[in-house]
């Protein structure tokens, strides 16, 4: 059977406007686990990545609020904390779903470091809670935060640098695990929050205060591990041309060249659908296989090509 990389959008853990309590997030992950375990009917190995925008933003805010009592941690350390937290919740939810459905699979959650380019990049990745305009202006003035409005979700969020991933640290170990499980089911939780960003300085790795986009890391993982399919789950059923307008139309099947043209026209905003589209283009061009962008309820039909958006090398026109 084939292998798939599954990138979970933030809504798989927390919906916009919800309080980030442990129980609320676990509730969402229990539903997400049902989707993931069902994929074992189609794939022998699942490499699961996840976003961390709300969680790492909250951890960073906790550090900011408590800094007079407890020394604050840098953003890269907060990313590592979010990997452990979400990885624990997700692995627990999947293990429970495996028992409930009477399926078996070996599992591991891997703290993942990702090497990035050392050159600085401007803030572009939204993290943390949503603020109203007044609070956003205050935070911009008092803390020097870069803020951006998300009109689709009705609020402002803090922006942090989001460099592109160059390589996955520990890739050889992941490849060995995959090779040892060619005939038995395997689920790996890898690259949470895009991975902890590090740079190489001679013989030393150093953390960098940034949040790597998990979709771009997922694409890199998919090619590096020889996955057949890259699945990116988000909060809408497909990629849309003219999204949010009267003329909006879902894109069913498309090739990377035409998708890149639409991206260059500004059809897919950065920080939301843009990175998913970039990841799909990179994966299909680099590996020649399919990428799916859809939501969890639509995924079964998307796997059959009946719904969602499928990006494949062989096709170069929308349907």
Helices and strands as residue ranges (DSSP letters): E 2-8, G 10-12, H 22-38, G 39-41, E 43-50, H 53-65, H 75-101, E 106-109, E 113-116, E 123-131, H 133-143, E 146-150, E 155-161, E 165-168, H 171-180, E 186-189, G 192-194, E 196-201, E 204-207, H 214-224, E 229-233, E 239-241, E 249-251, E 253-254, H 256-264, H 273-287, E 290-294, H 299-303, E 309-311
